[in-house]
Amino acid sequence: MTLEQSERELERGDAAPDFELPDTDGDTRSLADFADHKALLVVFTCNHCPYAQAKFDTLDRLADDYDDVAVVGINPNDADEYPDDSFETMQELVEKGTIDYDAYLRDESQDVARAYGAVCTPDPFLFKSTDDGFELAYHGRLDDAHGPDEQPSGEPGFEMAGAIESVLAGVPVDHEFRPSRGCSIKWH
Protein backbone atom coordinates (compact mmCIF):
# COMPACT_ATOMS: atom_id res chain seq x y z
CA MET A 1 0.00 0.00 0.00
CA THR A 2 1.37 3.38 -1.01
CA LEU A 3 -0.06 6.43 0.72
CA GLU A 4 -0.81 9.28 -1.66
CA GLN A 5 -2.32 12.75 -1.46
CA SER A 6 -4.64 14.03 -4.14
CA GLU A 7 -3.23 16.68 -6.46
CA ARG A 8 -4.90 19.41 -8.50
CA GLU A 9 -5.53 18.54 -12.14
CA LEU A 10 -8.93 20.15 -12.64
CA GLU A 11 -9.41 23.72 -11.46
CA ARG A 12 -12.60 25.28 -10.11
CA GLY A 13 -14.91 26.10 -12.96
CA ASP A 14 -13.56 23.33 -15.21
CA ALA A 15 -16.13 21.09 -16.85
CA ALA A 16 -16.50 17.57 -15.51
CA PRO A 17 -14.92 15.11 -17.94
CA ASP A 18 -17.69 12.94 -19.34
CA PHE A 19 -17.71 9.18 -18.93
CA GLU A 20 -19.61 6.06 -19.94
CA LEU A 21 -19.02 3.42 -17.30
CA PRO A 22 -20.78 0.25 -16.18
CA ASP A 23 -22.75 0.47 -12.93
CA THR A 24 -23.05 -2.44 -10.53
CA ASP A 25 -26.72 -2.79 -11.58
CA GLY A 26 -25.70 -3.64 -15.16
CA ASP A 27 -26.52 -0.25 -16.68
CA THR A 28 -24.04 2.14 -18.26
CA ARG A 29 -23.91 5.62 -16.71
CA SER A 30 -22.73 8.98 -18.03
CA LEU A 31 -22.81 12.54 -16.68
CA ALA A 32 -26.15 13.08 -18.41
CA ASP A 33 -27.74 10.48 -16.10
CA PHE A 34 -27.21 12.86 -13.17
CA ALA A 35 -28.29 16.09 -14.91
CA ASP A 36 -31.41 16.43 -12.76
CA HIS A 37 -29.26 16.93 -9.65
CA LYS A 38 -28.01 20.33 -8.46
CA ALA A 39 -24.62 18.84 -7.61
CA LEU A 40 -22.54 15.76 -8.34
CA LEU A 41 -19.98 14.27 -5.97
CA VAL A 42 -17.62 11.97 -7.89
CA VAL A 43 -15.36 9.95 -5.60
CA PHE A 44 -12.61 7.74 -6.95
CA THR A 45 -12.63 4.84 -4.53
CA CYS A 46 -12.22 1.09 -4.37
CA ASN A 47 -13.16 -1.98 -2.37
CA HIS A 48 -9.91 -2.95 -0.63
CA CYS A 49 -8.17 0.26 0.52
CA PRO A 50 -8.64 0.87 4.27
CA TYR A 51 -8.79 4.64 3.65
CA ALA A 52 -11.63 4.15 1.14
CA GLN A 53 -13.41 1.62 3.38
CA ALA A 54 -13.30 4.11 6.26
CA LYS A 55 -15.36 6.54 4.14
CA PHE A 56 -18.07 4.12 2.90
CA ASP A 57 -20.48 5.11 5.70
CA THR A 58 -19.69 8.81 5.26
CA LEU A 59 -20.46 8.68 1.54
CA ASP A 60 -23.61 6.63 2.17
CA ARG A 61 -24.77 9.28 4.64
CA LEU A 62 -24.00 12.16 2.25
CA ALA A 63 -25.98 10.37 -0.47
CA ASP A 64 -28.86 9.88 1.97
CA ASP A 65 -28.77 13.42 3.40
CA TYR A 66 -28.76 15.31 0.09
CA ASP A 67 -31.46 14.38 -2.42
CA ASP A 68 -30.24 17.11 -4.80
CA VAL A 69 -26.72 15.64 -4.90
CA ALA A 70 -25.76 12.51 -6.82
CA VAL A 71 -22.95 10.62 -5.07
CA VAL A 72 -21.06 8.49 -7.57
CA GLY A 73 -18.20 6.17 -6.66
CA ILE A 74 -15.78 5.18 -9.41
CA ASN A 75 -13.40 2.25 -8.96
CA PRO A 76 -10.40 2.53 -11.33
CA ASN A 77 -8.10 -0.03 -9.66
CA ASP A 78 -6.41 -2.85 -11.55
CA ALA A 79 -8.52 -5.85 -10.51
CA ASP A 80 -6.07 -8.33 -12.07
CA GLU A 81 -3.41 -7.33 -9.54
CA TYR A 82 -5.93 -6.50 -6.79
CA PRO A 83 -8.77 -9.07 -7.07
CA ASP A 84 -10.64 -7.50 -4.13
CA ASP A 85 -11.32 -4.55 -6.45
CA SER A 86 -13.18 -6.70 -8.99
CA PHE A 87 -16.53 -5.72 -10.45
CA GLU A 88 -18.09 -8.76 -8.75
CA THR A 89 -16.90 -7.57 -5.33
CA MET A 90 -18.28 -4.10 -6.13
CA GLN A 91 -21.65 -5.72 -6.83
CA GLU A 92 -21.49 -7.69 -3.57
CA LEU A 93 -20.79 -4.52 -1.55
CA VAL A 94 -23.78 -2.80 -3.13
CA GLU A 95 -26.04 -5.83 -2.68
CA LYS A 96 -25.08 -6.06 1.02
CA GLY A 97 -25.77 -2.33 1.46
CA THR A 98 -22.18 -1.56 2.46
CA ILE A 99 -22.07 0.87 -0.45
CA ASP A 100 -25.32 2.75 -0.96
CA TYR A 101 -24.37 5.66 -3.21
CA ASP A 102 -26.40 6.75 -6.21
CA ALA A 103 -24.05 4.73 -8.43
CA TYR A 104 -20.86 2.66 -8.10
CA LEU A 105 -19.07 2.54 -11.45
CA ARG A 106 -16.17 0.52 -12.84
CA ASP A 107 -13.38 2.39 -14.71
CA GLU A 108 -11.63 -0.68 -16.15
CA SER A 109 -9.59 1.34 -18.67
CA GLN A 110 -8.64 3.92 -16.02
CA ASP A 111 -9.22 6.64 -18.63
CA VAL A 112 -11.76 8.45 -16.46
CA ALA A 113 -9.44 8.50 -13.42
CA ARG A 114 -6.72 9.97 -15.63
CA ALA A 115 -9.07 12.59 -17.11
CA TYR A 116 -10.00 13.76 -13.60
CA GLY A 117 -6.42 13.61 -12.33
CA ALA A 118 -7.35 11.20 -9.53
CA VAL A 119 -4.37 9.76 -7.65
CA CYS A 120 -5.70 8.10 -4.49
CA THR A 121 -8.67 6.34 -2.96
CA PRO A 122 -10.75 8.14 -1.90
CA ASP A 123 -10.33 11.21 -4.13
CA PRO A 124 -13.53 13.38 -4.09
CA PHE A 125 -14.60 15.94 -6.72
CA LEU A 126 -17.70 18.10 -6.14
CA PHE A 127 -19.38 19.60 -9.20
CA LYS A 128 -22.24 22.07 -9.44
CA SER A 129 -24.86 21.80 -12.14
CA THR A 130 -24.86 24.52 -14.79
CA ASP A 131 -26.73 25.06 -18.05
CA ASP A 132 -23.74 23.47 -19.81
CA GLY A 133 -23.37 20.42 -17.54
CA PHE A 134 -21.29 20.14 -14.40
CA GLU A 135 -18.37 22.35 -13.38
CA LEU A 136 -15.91 21.77 -10.56
CA ALA A 137 -16.83 23.58 -7.36
CA TYR A 138 -14.41 21.82 -4.99
CA HIS A 139 -11.81 19.07 -5.07
CA GLY A 140 -10.60 17.82 -1.73
CA ARG A 141 -11.06 15.61 1.28
CA LEU A 142 -14.34 14.70 2.93
CA ASP A 143 -13.14 15.65 6.43
CA ASP A 144 -10.00 16.03 8.54
CA ALA A 145 -9.62 12.35 9.55
CA HIS A 146 -6.37 11.48 7.77
CA GLY A 147 -6.16 7.78 8.56
CA PRO A 148 -8.64 4.93 8.53
CA ASP A 149 -8.56 4.67 12.33
CA GLU A 150 -8.88 8.41 13.01
CA GLN A 151 -12.08 10.25 13.89
CA PRO A 152 -12.79 13.63 12.30
CA SER A 153 -13.02 16.72 14.50
CA GLY A 154 -16.67 17.11 13.48
CA GLU A 155 -19.40 14.98 11.96
CA PRO A 156 -17.88 12.50 9.44
CA GLY A 157 -17.77 14.23 6.05
CA PHE A 158 -18.36 17.68 7.57
CA GLU A 159 -15.95 19.50 5.24
CA MET A 160 -17.58 18.08 2.11
CA ALA A 161 -21.05 18.65 3.62
CA GLY A 162 -20.12 22.33 4.01
CA ALA A 163 -19.01 22.48 0.39
CA ILE A 164 -22.25 20.78 -0.69
CA GLU A 165 -24.29 23.29 1.34
CA SER A 166 -22.50 26.15 -0.46
CA VAL A 167 -23.21 24.65 -3.89
CA LEU A 168 -26.87 24.06 -3.04
CA ALA A 169 -27.16 27.64 -1.75
CA GLY A 170 -25.66 28.95 -5.01
CA VAL A 171 -22.59 30.48 -3.40
CA PRO A 172 -18.93 29.72 -4.16
CA VAL A 173 -17.25 27.08 -2.02
CA ASP A 174 -14.80 28.98 0.18
CA HIS A 175 -12.73 25.92 1.14
CA GLU A 176 -9.14 25.99 0.05
CA PHE A 177 -7.88 22.81 -1.60
CA ARG A 178 -7.40 20.23 1.14
CA PRO A 179 -5.96 17.08 -0.39
CA SER A 180 -7.50 13.73 0.33
CA ARG A 181 -5.23 10.97 1.57
CA GLY A 182 -5.45 7.31 0.74
CA CYS A 183 -3.96 4.38 -1.10
CA SER A 184 -2.54 5.10 -4.54
CA ILE A 185 -4.69 4.16 -7.49
CA LYS A 186 -3.49 0.77 -8.72
CA TRP A 187 -2.62 1.56 -12.34
CA HIS A 188 -2.20 -1.15 -14.99
C-alpha positions in Angstrom: 0.0 0.0 0.0 1.4 3.4 -1.0 -0.1 6.4 0.7 -0.8 9.3 -1.7 -2.3 12.8 -1.5 -4.6 14.0 -4.1 -3.2 16.7 -6.5 -4.9 19.4 -8.5 -5.5 18.5 -12.1 -8.9 20.2 -12.6 -9.4 23.7 -11.5 -12.6 25.3 -10.1 -14.9 26.1 -13.0 -13.6 23.3 -15.2 -16.1 21.1 -16.8 -16.5 17.6 -15.5 -14.9 15.1 -17.9 -17.7 12.9 -19.3 -17.7 9.2 -18.9 -19.6 6.1 -19.9 -19.0 3.4 -17.3 -20.8 0.2 -16.2 -22.7 0.5 -12.9 -23.1 -2.4 -10.5 -26.7 -2.8 -11.6 -25.7 -3.6 -15.2 -26.5 -0.3 -16.7 -24.0 2.1 -18.3 -23.9 5.6 -16.7 -22.7 9.0 -18.0 -22.8 12.5 -16.7 -26.1 13.1 -18.4 -27.7 10.5 -16.1 -27.2 12.9 -13.2 -28.3 16.1 -14.9 -31.4 16.4 -12.8 -29.3 16.9 -9.6 -28.0 20.3 -8.5 -24.6 18.8 -7.6 -22.5 15.8 -8.3 -20.0 14.3 -6.0 -17.6 12.0 -7.9 -15.4 9.9 -5.6 -12.6 7.7 -6.9 -12.6 4.8 -4.5 -12.2 1.1 -4.4 -13.2 -2.0 -2.4 -9.9 -2.9 -0.6 -8.2 0.3 0.5 -8.6 0.9 4.3 -8.8 4.6 3.6 -11.6 4.1 1.1 -13.4 1.6 3.4 -13.3 4.1 6.3 -15.4 6.5 4.1 -18.1 4.1 2.9 -20.5 5.1 5.7 -19.7 8.8 5.3 -20.5 8.7 1.5 -23.6 6.6 2.2 -24.8 9.3 4.6 -24.0 12.2 2.2 -26.0 10.4 -0.5 -28.9 9.9 2.0 -28.8 13.4 3.4 -28.8 15.3 0.1 -31.5 14.4 -2.4 -30.2 17.1 -4.8 -26.7 15.6 -4.9 -25.8 12.5 -6.8 -22.9 10.6 -5.1 -21.1 8.5 -7.6 -18.2 6.2 -6.7 -15.8 5.2 -9.4 -13.4 2.3 -9.0 -10.4 2.5 -11.3 -8.1 0.0 -9.7 -6.4 -2.8 -11.5 -8.5 -5.8 -10.5 -6.1 -8.3 -12.1 -3.4 -7.3 -9.5 -5.9 -6.5 -6.8 -8.8 -9.1 -7.1 -10.6 -7.5 -4.1 -11.3 -4.6 -6.5 -13.2 -6.7 -9.0 -16.5 -5.7 -10.5 -18.1 -8.8 -8.8 -16.9 -7.6 -5.3 -18.3 -4.1 -6.1 -21.6 -5.7 -6.8 -21.5 -7.7 -3.6 -20.8 -4.5 -1.5 -23.8 -2.8 -3.1 -26.0 -5.8 -2.7 -25.1 -6.1 1.0 -25.8 -2.3 1.5 -22.2 -1.6 2.5 -22.1 0.9 -0.4 -25.3 2.7 -1.0 -24.4 5.7 -3.2 -26.4 6.8 -6.2 -24.0 4.7 -8.4 -20.9 2.7 -8.1 -19.1 2.5 -11.5 -16.2 0.5 -12.8 -13.4 2.4 -14.7 -11.6 -0.7 -16.2 -9.6 1.3 -18.7 -8.6 3.9 -16.0 -9.2 6.6 -18.6 -11.8 8.5 -16.5 -9.4 8.5 -13.4 -6.7 10.0 -15.6 -9.1 12.6 -17.1 -10.0 13.8 -13.6 -6.4 13.6 -12.3 -7.4 11.2 -9.5 -4.4 9.8 -7.7 -5.7 8.1 -4.5 -8.7 6.3 -3.0 -10.8 8.1 -1.9 -10.3 11.2 -4.1 -13.5 13.4 -4.1 -14.6 15.9 -6.7 -17.7 18.1 -6.1 -19.4 19.6 -9.2 -22.2 22.1 -9.4 -24.9 21.8 -12.1 -24.9 24.5 -14.8 -26.7 25.1 -18.1 -23.7 23.5 -19.8 -23.4 20.4 -17.5 -21.3 20.1 -14.4 -18.4 22.3 -13.4 -15.9 21.8 -10.6 -16.8 23.6 -7.4 -14.4 21.8 -5.0 -11.8 19.1 -5.1 -10.6 17.8 -1.7 -11.1 15.6 1.3 -14.3 14.7 2.9 -13.1 15.7 6.4 -10.0 16.0 8.5 -9.6 12.4 9.5 -6.4 11.5 7.8 -6.2 7.8 8.6 -8.6 4.9 8.5 -8.6 4.7 12.3 -8.9 8.4 13.0 -12.1 10.2 13.9 -12.8 13.6 12.3 -13.0 16.7 14.5 -16.7 17.1 13.5 -19.4 15.0 12.0 -17.9 12.5 9.4 -17.8 14.2 6.1 -18.4 17.7 7.6 -15.9 19.5 5.2 -17.6 18.1 2.1 -21.0 18.7 3.6 -20.1 22.3 4.0 -19.0 22.5 0.4 -22.3 20.8 -0.7 -24.3 23.3 1.3 -22.5 26.1 -0.5 -23.2 24.7 -3.9 -26.9 24.1 -3.0 -27.2 27.6 -1.8 -25.7 28.9 -5.0 -22.6 30.5 -3.4 -18.9 29.7 -4.2 -17.2 27.1 -2.0 -14.8 29.0 0.2 -12.7 25.9 1.1 -9.1 26.0 0.0 -7.9 22.8 -1.6 -7.4 20.2 1.1 -6.0 17.1 -0.4 -7.5 13.7 0.3 -5.2 11.0 1.6 -5.4 7.3 0.7 -4.0 4.4 -1.1 -2.5 5.1 -4.5 -4.7 4.2 -7.5 -3.5 0.8 -8.7 -2.6 1.6 -12.3 -2.2 -1.1 -15.0 
